């Protein structure tokens, strides 16, 4: 590898950025860690770790409840994240940003609140064949309660949605469309704008699962005109246990709360309870305060680099990795869509992905193996699972070269 450490197009020193991630600076199994499991969870830069520590060390108090200074300070820090998220995804109002515990929680919120209110026997919800389980099971659960059924947009052998089939599935029975923006199992970037526009022509609301999109590109919910958009903090340099549901204000106003408890109420009597205003109507109980504050610092960090620069750097690394992996004999890439981001899934001839992943781990290389919580994708390709390298802007060409060496070693090991 003989590549300049400073990206010429953006003049960003990516090695300096990488150095801000303390986790990457260690050995695992006696080898320098190569972390290529960013799709499962990305790492946190030191500033995020420090910010969370500061909250725990000096600022801890419950939010929205106390008149004492510490509580008000915690509330201000926690609420500041809402504006940062609003700006990041260009939502119209802060009230449209609902704090959740992650993408899974965000989708469950919509499936329960919207679905239980509006779905009935014979209704149809369209999802795609490449959904994460988090965008399948909540709809099945609400379908069991309401009689609504799932309809599935199939994909082709490249792992691209068959859009003509989507148009055929749209009918007067369709009451909701919920699709993944970027596939965590294949890396496919889906034409969500086209899907949203087609659904809106029939007044059908759309949720987009953006868990693998927001960390890697500039997402603009107003430009997409999506009704709901879900993502997780821990895939975008933030901590676990925190996530976001964006929803259009009028839609959020039209659906009931999903969970009951403190903070989400206006007035409680044994006869009747009324709800708090948005966004608090959907935020019952004491939230993960430190995680919310941490996400705010994570967003500051991403903004300091620039989402466009992050997307460009990751595209460069994905292209480099695809080229290198394609040259390995007996390696097959699963998911060859023209539009791809950050994820490369692959198989090695005659070697089970779990066995290969175990050997790579011994070499200090962290990849994910298995079905990636997308079993229908594996069923489509008739495979038990894949090895998955998921790339972040703080990876570098050396990481990819180490992966290539690790794969060659794995092949020799099993030969
Ligand atoms: N995918 C992966 O390794 P949570 O767990 O709620 O933060 O995110 C769920 C989820 C939903 N949608 C997509 C597209 C996702 O990728 C994920 C999480 C991880 O691919 C863990 S299974």
Boltz pocket constraint, residues with backbone or C-beta under 6 A from the ligand:
constraints:
  - pocket:
      binder: B
      contacts: [[A, 39], [A, 40], [A, 41], [A, 101], [A, 102], [A, 103], [A, 104], [A, 105], [A, 132], [A, 134], [A, 135], [A, 180], [A, 182], [A, 183], [A, 184], [A, 185], [A, 209], [A, 210], [A, 211], [A, 212], [A, 232], [A, 368], [A, 372], [A, 373]]
      max_distance: 6.0
